Amino acid sequence: MADQLLTNLWNSIVSGVKSKGDINPPLWRALDNAVPIILDGTTVVIGYDVPFQPDGRFLELPGNQAVMQTVLSTI
């Protein structure tokens, strides 16, 4: 049940980010390759398989963080 909640939440976050702003393939790839691990209070902890770890850097770019913050504030 908790796993399904986390999966549904992560899918909502990913689709929300993709529907906001301009087309952003690096950010979208980073989100698509991320694996939700746990929901810790209001924090979604994600991880990457080794080949996809470099994609995580796209989540740290200020413009991408702003888009994600907008989406997260509505979920």
Secondary structure, DSSP 8 states (H G I E B T S, - for coil): -HHHHHHHHHHHHHHHHHHSSS--HHHHHHHHH-EEEEEETTEEEEE--GGGGGGGGGGGSHHHHHHHHHHHHH-
